[in-house]
């Protein structure tokens, strides 16, 4: 079975160099099971987060930026007034790595269930 959500959020990203193979479909599916609401789109994992107002959106964006800085793994963010679309992919390998799922799990911890 795939990694559990709490296990992924507790992990740290590892440097990913070119030459490492991106995850194959089966690996993506195994990891994606642990992430509620994330979708596999165009060799990336993507989730839309919605908020009550701009202030909450920007607080979330800043928290995601802190995660990105601390893990040295940076998502694509699409920010609007009451939402933020987070997109992870490991550009150095042209697809997904465990780092993407680790960071997605850490981002999910920002929003209470």
C-alpha positions in Angstrom: 0.0 0.0 0.0 1.1 3.6 -0.5 2.6 6.0 2.0 0.3 7.3 4.7 -0.4 11.1 4.7 1.2 11.7 8.1 4.3 9.7 7.0 4.8 11.9 3.9 4.3 15.2 5.8 7.0 14.1 8.3 9.6 13.4 5.6 12.1 15.9 4.1 12.8 16.5 0.5 16.1 15.2 -1.0 18.1 16.9 -3.7 16.9 15.6 -7.1 19.3 15.7 -10.0 18.7 15.3 -13.6 19.1 11.6 -14.7 16.8 10.4 -12.0 13.7 8.9 -13.5 10.3 10.5 -12.8 7.6 8.3 -11.2 5.7 6.0 -13.5 1.9 5.9 -13.4 1.7 3.2 -10.8 3.9 5.1 -8.4 1.9 8.3 -8.9 -1.3 6.5 -8.2 0.1 4.8 -5.1 1.3 8.2 -3.6 -1.8 10.1 -4.8 -4.1 7.9 -2.7 -2.6 9.5 0.4 -3.4 13.1 -0.7 -7.1 14.2 -0.5 -8.2 16.4 -3.4 -5.0 16.4 -5.4 -5.2 15.5 -9.1 -2.6 14.2 -11.5 -2.6 16.6 -14.5 0.1 16.9 -17.2 2.9 15.3 -15.2 2.1 17.4 -12.1 -0.1 17.1 -9.0 -2.5 19.9 -8.6 -5.0 21.1 -5.9 -7.2 24.2 -5.7 -7.5 25.8 -2.2 -10.4 28.2 -1.6 -10.6 30.9 1.1 -13.1 33.4 2.5 -11.0 36.5 1.5 -7.8 37.8 0.1 -6.1 38.0 3.5 -6.6 34.3 4.1 -5.4 33.5 0.6 -2.2 35.5 1.1 -1.6 34.0 4.5 -1.8 30.5 2.9 0.5 31.6 0.0 3.1 32.8 2.5 2.9 29.6 4.4 3.4 27.6 1.2 6.4 29.8 0.4 7.9 29.0 3.8 7.4 25.2 3.1 9.0 25.7 -0.3 12.0 27.5 1.1 12.5 25.1 4.0 12.3 22.0 1.6 14.0 23.7 -1.3 11.2 22.5 -3.6 9.1 25.1 -5.1 5.5 24.8 -6.5 3.8 26.8 -9.3 1.2 29.0 -7.6 -1.8 30.6 -9.3 -3.2 33.1 -6.9 -6.5 35.0 -7.1 -8.6 36.9 -4.6 -10.1 33.8 -2.8 -8.2 30.9 -4.1 -4.7 29.5 -4.8 -4.0 26.6 -7.2 -0.9 24.7 -6.1 1.0 22.7 -8.7 4.0 20.4 -8.0 6.3 18.8 -10.4 10.1 18.1 -10.3 11.3 20.1 -13.3 14.9 18.7 -13.0 13.5 15.2 -14.0 10.5 16.3 -16.1 7.9 14.6 -14.0 7.0 13.7 -10.4 9.3 12.6 -7.6 8.6 11.8 -3.9 9.5 15.4 -3.2 6.3 16.6 -4.8 4.2 14.4 -2.7 6.1 15.3 0.5 5.5 19.0 -0.1 1.9 18.4 -1.1 1.3 16.6 2.2 3.0 19.5 4.1 0.8 22.0 2.3 -2.3 20.0 3.3 -1.3 20.3 7.0 -1.9 24.1 6.7 -5.7 23.6 6.3 -7.6 22.1 9.2 -9.8 19.2 8.2 
